Amino acid sequence: MTETIGWAEAALLGVLQGMTEFLPVSSSGHLVLGQAALGLAEPQVLFDILVHVGTLAAVLYFYGRDALRILRAWLLSLAGKPGDRASAHTGWFILLGTVPAGVVGVLFEDFIEGLFASPRMTSLALLATGALLFFGKSPTGDGRGEAELTWRDALAIGAFQALAIVPGISRSGSTITSALFLGIDRETAARFSFLLSIPAIGGALLLKARHFAAVSPADMAPYIVGTLAAAAAGVFALGWLLRVVRRGNLRGFAYYCWALGVVGSFFPSPL
């Protein structure tokens, strides 16, 4: 397999990441299978993290104002000053929801990195994602809003986000589906899911910061191309998903995950 990623491969995988990060079909699973199909050295952990920065930019494009509002209210509450209590509570819930993924990421870092080298295990996870989407509760207009979230909701949704550290488990699919199951309305489920991704991606960057030292400036250029491609594709895909969540259910994506999981199971894998 090739040792470094090229410009065209980086752009292709960046678009793949941007499109699949927000659709409930597992971006990490697509990257694992895409890297295997392109014959890239695995695991491409650093590239996976950098293209997530691109999709983080897409989240901020849609939810940047919400994130600033929540951060401002949270900082005021931390200082004991009056402010938007509902937004401050959401900030605390986002922090609480981040804890499970942080704990799993630290305790099982080496094991999880090994999964990025296994198309077969990734394919099994995609089959599980399909089951979650198929049997999960369909979105409805009724449900609790942001002001009615509880710490139990945050912890439960955060636990599903922790499962999505495994490549092939969709982060958006697992968090949105779990939120809907808890009786949270569609708009709030999607918003909380993507706001929850902000500290998760930031934490992953800190955890993997040591990988940057091993990459030369020349090798970084394709990675930057992939990041920009992911950002552009992510803006398109997130807008599409928000329309899907508002108008229908996520069950249709289950068939796609199952099909991809079956195809990926035939890829050569060390695990």
VOPAGU-2260 file (C-alpha; in pm, 1 decimal, decimal comma):
REM VOPAGU-2260
SITE   aa  ch    i         X         Y         Z
SITE  MET   A    0       0,0       0,0       0,0
SITE  THR   A    1     111,3     358,8     -55,4
SITE  GLU   A    2     277,7     528,1     240,0
SITE  THR   A    3     139,2     879,3     196,2
SITE  ILE   A    4    -186,3    1024,4      75,9
SITE  GLY   A    5    -193,1    1216,3    -254,4
SITE  TRP   A    6    -374,7    1535,1    -346,8
SITE  ALA   A    7    -649,1    1368,1    -550,1
SITE  GLU   A    8    -699,1    1099,1    -287,2
SITE  ALA   A    9    -713,9    1364,4     -13,2
SITE  ALA   A   10    -974,2    1567,7    -202,8
SITE  LEU   A   11   -1184,5    1257,8    -273,4
SITE  LEU   A   12   -1170,9    1137,4      86,0
SITE  GLY   A   13   -1238,9    1491,2     210,9
SITE  VAL   A   14   -1558,2    1512,6       6,7
SITE  LEU   A   15   -1651,2    1163,7     127,3
SITE  GLN   A   16   -1594,4    1272,6     487,7
SITE  GLY   A   17   -1790,9    1593,9     447,4
SITE  MET   A   18   -2088,0    1418,9     290,7
SITE  THR   A   19   -2098,8    1124,8     529,8
SITE  GLU   A   20   -2016,8    1305,7     855,2
SITE  PHE   A   21   -2366,2    1447,7     877,9
SITE  LEU   A   22   -2568,0    1183,9     699,7
SITE  PRO   A   23   -2625,8     894,3     944,0
SITE  VAL   A   24   -2400,7     652,9     753,9
SITE  SER   A   25   -2070,0     682,4     949,1
SITE  SER   A   26   -1802,1     905,9     802,0
SITE  SER   A   27   -1525,8     712,4     977,7
SITE  GLY   A   28   -1657,1     389,1     829,4
SITE  HIS   A   29   -1648,9     539,8     481,3
SITE  LEU   A   30   -1294,1     663,9     535,2
SITE  VAL   A   31   -1174,1     320,8     647,8
SITE  LEU   A   32   -1331,1     149,3     347,2
SITE  GLY   A   33   -1230,3     432,1     113,6
SITE  GLN   A   34    -867,7     415,8     226,6
SITE  ALA   A   35    -870,7      38,8     180,4
SITE  ALA   A   36   -1017,4      72,7    -169,7
SITE  LEU   A   37    -753,0     332,1    -264,5
SITE  GLY   A   38    -471,5     116,2    -126,6
SITE  LEU   A   39    -360,9     367,9     136,1
SITE  ALA   A   40    -143,8     275,1     431,5
SITE  GLU   A   41    -362,3     226,8     733,9
SITE  PRO   A   42    -461,8     353,2     972,0
SITE  GLN   A   43    -475,1     712,7     839,0
SITE  VAL   A   44    -567,2     841,2    1185,7
SITE  LEU   A   45    -425,4    1192,0    1143,3
SITE  PHE   A   46    -605,4    1246,0     813,4
SITE  ASP   A   47    -929,8    1125,8     970,0
SITE  ILE   A   48    -894,1    1384,9    1246,5
SITE  LEU   A   49    -798,1    1670,9    1015,5
SITE  VAL   A   50   -1094,2    1621,8     784,6
SITE  HIS   A   51   -1312,0    1628,2    1094,9
SITE  VAL   A   52   -1183,2    1983,9    1143,1
SITE  GLY   A   53   -1336,5    2060,1     803,9
SITE  THR   A   54   -1671,2    1922,2     909,3
SITE  LEU   A   55   -1642,8    2113,7    1237,3
SITE  ALA   A   56   -1626,6    2428,3    1023,9
SITE  ALA   A   57   -1952,9    2319,2     859,9
SITE  VAL   A   58   -2115,8    2276,6    1202,3
SITE  LEU   A   59   -2006,3    2627,1    1299,3
SITE  TYR   A   60   -2145,7    2760,8     971,6
SITE  PHE   A   61   -2493,2    2645,0    1077,8
SITE  TYR   A   62   -2467,5    2657,3    1456,8
SITE  GLY   A   63   -2190,1    2908,8    1527,6
SITE  ARG   A   64   -2428,6    3165,3    1675,8
SITE  ASP   A   65   -2592,8    2902,5    1894,2
SITE  ALA   A   66   -2250,4    2784,9    2010,6
SITE  LEU   A   67   -2143,1    3140,3    2101,9
SITE  ARG   A   68   -2471,7    3204,8    2283,0
SITE  ILE   A   69   -2436,7    2886,0    2483,7
SITE  LEU   A   70   -2067,5    2945,8    2556,7
SITE  ARG   A   71   -2135,1    3301,5    2675,0
SITE  ALA   A   72   -2418,7    3190,3    2902,9
SITE  TRP   A   73   -2211,7    2899,1    3036,2
SITE  LEU   A   74   -1916,4    3126,0    3120,6
SITE  LEU   A   75   -2149,3    3367,8    3299,9
SITE  SER   A   76   -2297,2    3083,3    3503,6
SITE  LEU   A   77   -1947,4    2962,2    3584,4
SITE  ALA   A   78   -1865,6    3308,6    3718,7
SITE  GLY   A   79   -2190,2    3316,7    3917,5
SITE  LYS   A   80   -2333,4    3604,1    3712,9
SITE  PRO   A   81   -2691,9    3631,5    3583,0
SITE  GLY   A   82   -2757,6    3536,6    3223,5
SITE  ASP   A   83   -2953,5    3307,3    2992,4
SITE  ARG   A   84   -3015,2    3014,1    3227,2
SITE  ALA   A   85   -3156,3    2782,4    2960,0
SITE  SER   A   86   -2849,2    2831,1    2739,4
SITE  ALA   A   87   -2620,6    2788,1    3039,6
SITE  HIS   A   88   -2790,4    2458,0    3120,7
SITE  THR   A   89   -2742,1    2346,6    2760,3
SITE  GLY   A   90   -2373,2    2429,4    2794,1
SITE  TRP   A   91   -2344,5    2212,6    3103,5
SITE  PHE   A   92   -2533,9    1932,4    2927,9
SITE  ILE   A   93   -2297,7    1949,2    2628,6
SITE  LEU   A   94   -2004,9    1924,1    2867,7
SITE  LEU   A   95   -2166,6    1629,1    3045,9
SITE  GLY   A   96   -2249,9    1460,4    2716,0
SITE  THR   A   97   -1885,2    1485,2    2612,3
SITE  VAL   A   98   -1760,6    1289,5    2915,0
SITE  PRO   A   99   -1844,6     933,8    2793,6
SITE  ALA   A  100   -1661,5     979,6    2462,3
SITE  GLY   A  101   -1365,9    1135,4    2642,4
SITE  VAL   A  102   -1339,0     845,1    2885,7
SITE  VAL   A  103   -1371,7     581,7    2612,4
SITE  GLY   A  104   -1125,2     765,2    2387,6
SITE  VAL   A  105    -857,1     779,9    2655,7
SITE  LEU   A  106    -902,1     429,6    2798,0
SITE  PHE   A  107    -933,2     246,7    2466,6
SITE  GLU   A  108    -726,1     468,9    2236,3
SITE  ASP   A  109    -493,2     197,1    2106,2
SITE  PHE   A  110    -773,9     -53,1    2052,9
SITE  ILE   A  111    -985,2     200,4    1864,2
SITE  GLU   A  112    -690,9     304,3    1644,8
SITE  GLY   A  113    -648,6     -62,0    1554,4
SITE  LEU   A  114   -1008,0     -74,4    1432,2
SITE  PHE   A  115    -921,2     188,0    1170,6
SITE  ALA   A  116    -704,5     -80,7    1008,6
SITE  SER   A  117    -991,9    -328,9     989,9
SITE  PRO   A  118   -1244,8    -293,4     705,3
SITE  ARG   A  119   -1416,1    -610,8     825,1
SITE  MET   A  120   -1481,7    -484,2    1177,4
SITE  THR   A  121   -1590,1    -151,3    1031,2
SITE  SER   A  122   -1838,4    -336,0     809,8
SITE  LEU   A  123   -1987,9    -511,7    1111,8
SITE  ALA   A  124   -2028,7    -173,4    1279,6
SITE  LEU   A  125   -2205,4     -40,3     968,8
SITE  LEU   A  126   -2451,2    -329,2     990,6
SITE  ALA   A  127   -2515,8    -230,7    1353,0
SITE  THR   A  128   -2571,0     132,0    1250,2
SITE  GLY   A  129   -2826,2      13,4     995,6
SITE  ALA   A  130   -3012,6    -176,2    1267,0
SITE  LEU   A  131   -3012,0     130,4    1493,2
SITE  LEU   A  132   -3157,1     348,5    1217,8
SITE  PHE   A  133   -3414,0      89,1    1110,6
SITE  PHE   A  134   -3549,6       8,3    1454,9
SITE  GLY   A  135   -3503,7     355,0    1602,8
SITE  LYS   A  136   -3794,8     587,3    1664,1
SITE  SER   A  137   -3902,2     788,8    1359,8
SITE  PRO   A  138   -3878,9    1168,2    1398,3
SITE  THR   A  139   -4203,3    1341,4    1487,3
SITE  GLY   A  140   -4290,5    1704,3    1542,1
SITE  ASP   A  141   -4379,6    1643,4    1907,4
SITE  GLY   A  142   -4126,9    1627,4    2186,2
SITE  ARG   A  143   -3927,7    1823,5    2439,9
SITE  GLY   A  144   -3729,5    2132,3    2342,3
SITE  GLU   A  145   -3387,0    2259,9    2447,5
SITE  ALA   A  146   -3519,7    2415,8    2768,5
SITE  GLU   A  147   -3656,3    2076,4    2878,2
SITE  LEU   A  148   -3335,4    1875,7    2841,0
SITE  THR   A  149   -3210,6    1698,5    3153,9
SITE  TRP   A  150   -2873,4    1570,8    3267,5
SITE  ARG   A  151   -2998,2    1216,1    3206,7
SITE  ASP   A  152   -3069,2    1305,0    2843,1
SITE  ALA   A  153   -2721,5    1450,5    2802,6
SITE  LEU   A  154   -2552,4    1148,5    2957,4
SITE  ALA   A  155   -2754,0     899,5    2750,9
SITE  ILE   A  156   -2691,1    1082,2    2423,1
SITE  GLY   A  157   -2325,7    1116,6    2520,3
SITE  ALA   A  158   -2304,4     741,0    2574,6
SITE  PHE   A  159   -2427,2     683,9    2219,4
SITE  GLN   A  160   -2171,8     935,2    2094,5
SITE  ALA   A  161   -1903,7     732,2    2273,0
SITE  LEU   A  162   -2011,5     423,0    2078,6
SITE  ALA   A  163   -1957,6     619,4    1758,5
SITE  ILE   A  164   -1583,1     637,7    1826,4
SITE  VAL   A  165   -1581,6     292,5    1666,1
SITE  PRO   A  166   -1548,8     335,7    1286,7
SITE  GLY   A  167   -1871,2     228,0    1121,5
SITE  ILE   A  168   -2098,8     353,1    1400,3
SITE  SER   A  169   -2261,6     677,1    1286,7
SITE  ARG   A  170   -2220,6     962,6    1534,6
SITE  SER   A  171   -2509,4    1166,6    1396,8
SITE  GLY   A  172   -2726,9     858,7    1355,7
SITE  SER   A  173   -2666,9     729,2    1707,1
SITE  THR   A  174   -2703,8    1064,5    1883,9
SITE  ILE   A  175   -3009,1    1185,0    1691,0
SITE  THR   A  176   -3181,6     845,8    1716,2
SITE  SER   A  177   -3115,1     823,8    2090,3
SITE  ALA   A  178   -3244,4    1178,5    2141,5
SITE  LEU   A  179   -3565,0    1099,0    1953,1
SITE  PHE   A  180   -3608,8     781,7    2158,3
SITE  LEU   A  181   -3583,5     996,5    2473,0
SITE  GLY   A  182   -3873,7    1210,3    2348,9
SITE  ILE   A  183   -3675,4    1512,1    2230,3
SITE  ASP   A  184   -3816,0    1699,2    1930,9
SITE  ARG   A  185   -3651,8    1681,8    1588,3
SITE  GLU   A  186   -3500,0    2030,7    1580,9
SITE  THR   A  187   -3350,6    1999,2    1928,6
SITE  ALA   A  188   -3223,7    1646,5    1862,2
SITE  ALA   A  189   -3031,8    1760,7    1554,8
SITE  ARG   A  190   -2904,5    2081,5    1715,6
SITE  PHE   A  191   -2784,8    1909,9    2033,0
SITE  SER   A  192   -2622,1    1631,9    1830,6
SITE  PHE   A  193   -2411,3    1870,9    1625,9
SITE  LEU   A  194   -2332,0    2107,8    1912,1
SITE  LEU   A  195   -2213,1    1799,1    2100,2
SITE  SER   A  196   -1971,6    1726,2    1815,5
SITE  ILE   A  197   -1776,8    2049,2    1874,9
SITE  PRO   A  198   -1601,1    1951,3    2201,7
SITE  ALA   A  199   -1576,1    1590,1    2081,9
SITE  ILE   A  200   -1373,2    1692,6    1777,0
SITE  GLY   A  201   -1168,5    1937,5    1982,3
SITE  GLY   A  202   -1088,6    1664,3    2232,4
SITE  ALA   A  203    -983,6    1425,5    1956,3
SITE  LEU   A  204    -747,7    1689,6    1818,6
SITE  LEU   A  205    -582,2    1732,6    2157,9
SITE  LEU   A  206    -558,0    1357,2    2207,2
SITE  LYS   A  207    -396,4    1304,9    1866,8
SITE  ALA   A  208    -177,6    1617,8    1865,4
SITE  ARG   A  209     138,7    1407,4    1883,7
SITE  HIS   A  210      68,3    1270,1    1535,4
SITE  PHE   A  211     128,4    1613,0    1381,7
SITE  ALA   A  212     498,4    1603,2    1470,7
SITE  ALA   A  213     548,6    1296,5    1250,1
SITE  VAL   A  214     416,6    1469,0     935,5
SITE  SER   A  215     644,1    1688,1     722,8
SITE  PRO   A  216     517,6    2024,7     588,3
SITE  ALA   A  217     518,1    1879,9     234,1
SITE  ASP   A  218     298,2    1590,0     341,3
SITE  MET   A  219      59,6    1827,1     521,7
SITE  ALA   A  220     -48,2    2000,9     199,0
SITE  PRO   A  221    -275,7    1717,4      77,6
SITE  TYR   A  222    -419,7    1690,8     428,1
SITE  ILE   A  223    -518,0    2058,1     412,8
SITE  VAL   A  224    -680,5    2000,0      72,1
SITE  GLY   A  225    -882,2    1717,5     225,6
SITE  THR   A  226    -986,0    1939,5     516,3
SITE  LEU   A  227   -1111,0    2215,0     284,4
SITE  ALA   A  228   -1296,5    1962,3      69,2
SITE  ALA   A  229   -1460,8    1818,7     380,9
SITE  ALA   A  230   -1573,1    2165,3     492,1
SITE  ALA   A  231   -1734,9    2246,5     157,5
SITE  ALA   A  232   -1907,3    1909,8     126,5
SITE  GLY   A  233   -2010,3    1925,9     491,2
SITE  VAL   A  234   -2202,8    2250,7     447,5
SITE  PHE   A  235   -2403,5    2090,7     166,8
SITE  ALA   A  236   -2463,7    1762,7     352,1
SITE  LEU   A  237   -2562,6    1918,7     684,8
SITE  GLY   A  238   -2817,8    2140,8     514,2
SITE  TRP   A  239   -2959,1    1833,1     343,2
SITE  LEU   A  240   -2976,9    1628,6     663,5
SITE  LEU   A  241   -3156,1    1904,8     852,3
SITE  ARG   A  242   -3423,8    1904,5     582,0
SITE  VAL   A  243   -3450,2    1524,0     601,7
SITE  VAL   A  244   -3488,2    1527,5     980,8
SITE  ARG   A  245   -3756,9    1794,7     962,4
SITE  ARG   A  246   -3959,9    1614,7     696,2
SITE  GLY   A  247   -3917,9    1242,0     750,3
SITE  ASN   A  248   -3742,3     954,5     921,4
SITE  LEU   A  249   -3391,2     812,4     901,7
SITE  ARG   A  250   -3491,0     455,1     819,5
SITE  GLY   A  251   -3398,7     486,7     451,5
SITE  PHE   A  252   -3033,0     526,9     546,3
SITE  ALA   A  253   -3041,6     184,9     715,7
SITE  TYR   A  254   -3054,9       7,2     379,9
SITE  TYR   A  255   -2750,5     198,3     259,2
SITE  CYS   A  256   -2553,0     107,7     573,2
SITE  TRP   A  257   -2646,6    -258,5     535,8
SITE  ALA   A  258   -2544,4    -263,5     169,2
SITE  LEU   A  259   -2211,1     -95,0     240,0
SITE  GLY   A  260   -2149,9    -324,8     536,1
SITE  VAL   A  261   -2202,2    -632,6     319,2
SITE  VAL   A  262   -1968,3    -501,0      48,0
SITE  GLY   A  263   -1704,1    -397,0     300,3
SITE  SER   A  264   -1706,0    -739,1     464,3
SITE  PHE   A  265   -1530,3    -874,2     154,8
SITE  PHE   A  266   -1236,7    -633,7     191,7
SITE  PRO   A  267    -913,4    -795,0     320,5
SITE  SER   A  268    -869,4    -723,1     689,9
SITE  PRO   A  269    -615,9    -809,8     961,2
SITE  LEU   A  270    -895,6    -840,0    1220,7
